Amino acid sequence: MFRQLSIETDSKRISREAHSLKSAAATFGYRRLASLAARLEKNAARLTGSDYRELLDRIDAAYAEGRAQDVRVAQH
């Protein structure tokens, strides 16, 4: 959903959605993802388009890492 929003015109919504992501990530123990979401929440109004895309790439990677860890734990 974040990739469909424009940092230039949707920064308030991005900030609100990042707040929700931060909370959900923390609930599931995805600390890195929660930290990145907090950064997005705090800085949405100041990010450039390229900074925003870079942060989204990092958020995607953190989510994938968290899911992979969940799979490894479930297998043991």
Backbone hydrogen bonds, N-H to C=O, Kabsch-Sander energy under -0.5 kcal/mol:
donor,donor_aa,acceptor,acceptor_aa,energy
4,Q,1,M,-1.3
5,L,1,M,-0.5
5,L,2,F,-1.4
7,I,5,L,-0.5
10,D,6,S,-3.1
14,I,10,D,-2.8
15,S,11,S,-2.3
16,R,12,K,-2.1
17,E,13,R,-2.8
18,A,14,I,-2.5
19,H,15,S,-1.9
20,S,16,R,-1.8
21,L,17,E,-2.5
22,K,18,A,-2.8
23,S,19,H,-2.0
24,A,20,S,-2.5
25,A,21,L,-3.0
26,A,22,K,-2.2
27,T,23,S,-2.1
28,F,24,A,-1.6
29,G,26,A,-1.2
30,Y,25,A,-2.9
31,R,29,G,-1.7
34,A,30,Y,-2.7
35,S,31,R,-2.4
36,L,32,R,-2.4
37,A,33,L,-2.5
38,A,34,A,-2.1
39,R,35,S,-1.9
40,L,36,L,-2.3
41,E,37,A,-2.9
42,K,38,A,-2.5
43,N,39,R,-2.1
44,A,40,L,-1.3
46,R,43,N,-2.0
47,L,43,N,-1.1
47,L,44,A,-0.5
52,Y,48,T,-2.5
53,R,49,G,-2.3
54,E,50,S,-2.3
55,L,51,D,-2.4
56,L,52,Y,-2.4
57,D,53,R,-2.1
58,R,54,E,-1.9
59,I,55,L,-2.5
60,D,56,L,-2.8
61,A,57,D,-2.1
62,A,58,R,-2.4
63,Y,59,I,-2.4
64,A,60,D,-2.4
65,E,61,A,-2.5
66,G,62,A,-2.3
67,R,63,Y,-2.7
68,A,64,A,-2.4
69,Q,65,E,-2.2
70,D,66,G,-2.2
71,V,67,R,-2.1
72,R,68,A,-2.3
73,V,69,Q,-2.5
74,A,70,D,-2.4
75,Q,71,V,-1.6
76,H,72,R,-0.6
76,H,73,V,-1.0
